C-alpha cells in the first residue's frame, strides 16, 4: 500500500524506485491560495550509497514500504568515523558511519535514554533520537542579572558542539533540555 508524504516522519525508512532512503528532515509548506496543495520538502539519505536527496512532494504522493525494525539501543562507543550502538535486549552491536548520522551526532550523549536503531536485514540504517535531550552548556556569554524568561537570547555551545539559542539568564555549567526535532531550547533542568 505504501506510505503517503503527509505521513512521513523524521528517521522513517521508505523505498523510492527500489532504493531505501531514510528521512532526515521534513519541511511542510502550506498553500497560500485556496485549492493549492500542501507541499512536503523532504531531505533523504540513500541507505546504501549514503547520497543525499531533496525532493518536494504533495501529501498524497506515496512511497514503498520498507521492512525494518525499531530496536531500543544505547551508545556503546564513538570512533573517528563511526558510532557503535548496543541493542538493549539481545546485546547485538551495530556500527554506523558518521556520515549517515551527522545531524543526530550533535545530540548523542552517554547514557541517552529513548534511543532507537532502525535495522533491516541485520544492518543499521539509521537512529531515531528521543524527542528531547538534556545537555550541559560548556560555553556562553555571562548571564545577565535581572534578565526575564521572555527576554532576548544568546548562543550557547553544548557538550557535543551543538549551538542553541538560550535565554540570557543561563550560564556555563547549567543543564538544559533541547528539542531534537528542531534543535531549540525547551527548559532549564533542575535548580
HELIX and SHEET records of a PDB file:
HELIX    1   1 UNK A    5  UNK A    7  5                                   3    
HELIX    2   2 UNK A   98  UNK A  101  5                                   4    
HELIX    3   3 UNK A  102  UNK A  105  1                                   4    
SHEET    1   A 6 UNK A   3  UNK A   4  0                                        
SHEET    2   A 6 UNK A  62  UNK A  65 -1                                        
SHEET    3   A 6 UNK A  13  UNK A  16 -1                                        
SHEET    4   A 6 UNK A  19  UNK A  29 -1                                        
SHEET    5   A 6 UNK A  39  UNK A  46 -1                                        
SHEET    6   A 6 UNK A  52  UNK A  58 -1                                        
SHEET    1   B 5 UNK A  93  UNK A  97  0                                        
SHEET    2   B 5 UNK A  82  UNK A  87 -1                                        
SHEET    3   B 5 UNK A  69  UNK A  78 -1                                        
SHEET    4   B 5 UNK A 115  UNK A 120 -1                                        
SHEET    5   B 5 UNK A 123  UNK A 128 -1                                        
SHEET    1   C 5 UNK A 163  UNK A 167  0                                        
SHEET    2   C 5 UNK A 153  UNK A 158 -1                                        
SHEET    3   C 5 UNK A 132  UNK A 140 -1                                        
SHEET    4   C 5 UNK A 175  UNK A 179 -1                                        
SHEET    5   C 5 UNK A 184  UNK A 188 -1                                        
END                                                                             
